[in-house]
Amino acid sequence: MASFRFCAECNNMLYPKEDKEGQRLLYACRNCGYTELAENPKVYRHELITNIGATAGVVQDIGNDPTLPRSNKECPECGNHECVFFQSQQRRKDTSMILFFVCLDCKHVFQA
């Protein structure tokens, strides 16, 4: 969250300013010239949220991977009872643990 900083001498608002020689961030008053060193050099945080498919990377030969756990969950497409499953690879704060199942017969991907 952004917070405003005020000048200790004239109580006007301080603005971010770059010290090019020292390569550091300062806050400077445009009225009296007062400056102070910024505690946190981060001015702005831009968090990107990618909308890639949660099942990106699922390939046709996923059933041949011996490291994936197997389950007897029924496929909603073909009714087969043999599938492998894996956890969603999205690494976001708002993503809960989601298990994806891949039918070994028709390769349909579904969630539990």
C-alpha positions in Angstrom: 0.0 0.0 0.0 1.3 3.4 -0.9 2.0 5.9 1.9 2.6 9.6 1.6 5.7 11.2 3.0 5.9 14.8 4.1 8.8 17.3 4.5 10.2 17.7 8.0 10.9 21.4 7.3 7.9 22.8 5.5 5.3 19.9 5.7 4.8 19.8 1.9 4.6 16.4 0.2 7.8 14.6 -0.7 8.2 13.1 -4.2 10.5 10.2 -5.2 13.8 11.3 -6.8 16.7 9.3 -8.1 20.2 9.9 -6.9 22.0 9.0 -10.1 25.5 9.1 -8.6 24.8 7.0 -5.5 22.2 4.9 -7.4 19.6 5.1 -4.6 16.1 6.4 -4.1 15.5 9.6 -2.3 12.3 11.6 -1.3 12.6 15.3 -2.1 10.6 18.3 -1.3 9.8 20.5 -4.4 9.3 23.5 -2.2 12.4 23.8 0.0 14.8 21.2 -1.4 14.8 18.9 1.7 15.7 15.3 0.9 15.7 12.0 2.8 16.8 8.5 1.9 14.0 6.1 1.1 13.6 3.2 3.5 12.3 0.9 0.7 13.7 1.5 -2.8 10.6 -0.1 -4.4 8.4 2.6 -5.9 5.8 0.4 -7.6 5.0 -3.3 -7.6 3.4 -4.7 -10.7 2.2 -8.3 -10.1 1.5 -10.2 -13.3 -1.1 -12.9 -13.3 -0.7 -15.3 -16.2 -3.7 -17.0 -17.7 -2.0 -20.1 -19.0 -3.9 -23.3 -19.0 -3.8 -25.1 -15.7 -3.1 -28.3 -17.6 -0.4 -26.9 -19.9 2.2 -29.5 -20.8 -0.1 -32.5 -20.8 1.1 -34.7 -23.6 -0.3 -37.8 -25.3 2.2 -40.1 -23.7 1.6 -38.9 -20.1 0.3 -42.4 -19.2 3.8 -43.8 -19.8 5.4 -41.7 -17.1 6.2 -44.1 -14.3 6.6 -41.2 -11.8 3.0 -40.2 -11.9 0.6 -41.7 -9.4 -2.3 -43.8 -10.7 -5.9 -43.9 -9.7 -9.0 -45.9 -10.4 -11.2 -42.8 -10.7 -13.9 -43.1 -13.4 -13.4 -41.0 -16.5 -16.6 -38.9 -17.2 -16.0 -39.2 -21.0 -15.5 -42.9 -21.6 -16.1 -44.6 -18.2 -12.6 -46.1 -18.0 -11.3 -46.7 -14.5 -7.6 -46.2 -15.1 -6.0 -42.7 -14.9 -2.9 -40.8 -13.7 -3.1 -37.6 -11.7 -1.0 -34.6 -11.0 -1.3 -31.3 -9.1 -1.9 -28.0 -10.8 1.4 -26.2 -11.7 0.0 -22.7 -11.3 1.9 -20.9 -8.6 -0.4 -18.1 -7.5 -1.5 -17.0 -4.0 -5.2 -17.4 -4.8 -4.9 -20.9 -6.3 -5.8 -23.9 -4.1 -4.4 -27.4 -4.6 -6.2 -28.8 -7.6 -5.7 -32.4 -8.8 -6.0 -33.1 -12.5 -6.7 -36.6 -13.7 -5.9 -37.9 -17.2 -7.7 -40.9 -18.5 -5.3 -43.5 -19.9 -7.8 -44.6 -22.5 -9.2 -41.4 -24.1 -6.7 -38.9 -22.7 -9.5 -36.7 -21.3 -8.3 -34.3 -18.6 -10.7 -33.7 -15.7 -10.7 -32.5 -12.1 -11.8 -34.4 -9.0 
